[in-house]
Amino acid sequence: MPAQLTARDLLQVPGRKVPVMTLAALPALVVGMSATETAPQIGGSIALLWLILVPCSLFQAWAAIALPVVAGGFLVFTMLALPFNSAPFVVDFWTSVLLLGLGLPRPQRSS
């Protein structure tokens, strides 16, 4: 019989993953803050939202659920709004792929 998930099961576990999740958003944030065009600035704002959500996901289940949603939205935004093969596109694309991989929940181990 499968166990029921509680809100505590959805929280991020403190450890090495949290600083990596935080540092992974910095390249997109730097590119967004130094850009003069609107699209990279929006990408920087999404990276800033990620930086806000990571510490919140340690204590709030809704923030832990929002992490992959924000990363997926960042990836879609990058693919649609930024010119292909430009410097902001490359930085935002690889950052959003990394954030999506880090933000996905770990599989539950059955015991």
URJO-V804963 format. One record per backbone hydrogen bond with DSSP energy under -0.5 kcal/mol. NH is the residue of the N-H (numbers start at 0). CO is the residue of the C=O. If there is no record, write none. Layout:
NH;CO
NH;CO
//
This chain:
8;5
9;5
9;6
10;6
10;7
11;56
17;14
18;14
19;15
20;16
21;17
22;18
23;19
24;20
24;21
25;22
28;24
29;25
30;26
31;27
32;28
33;29
34;30
40;36
41;37
42;38
43;39
44;40
45;41
46;42
47;43
48;44
49;45
50;46
51;47
52;48
53;49
54;50
55;51
56;52
57;54
58;55
59;55
63;59
64;60
65;61
66;62
67;63
68;64
69;65
70;66
71;67
72;68
73;69
74;70
75;71
76;72
77;73
78;74
79;75
80;76
81;76
81;77
85;82
89;85
90;86
91;87
92;88
93;89
94;90
95;91
96;92
97;93
98;94
99;95
100;96
101;97
102;98
103;99
//
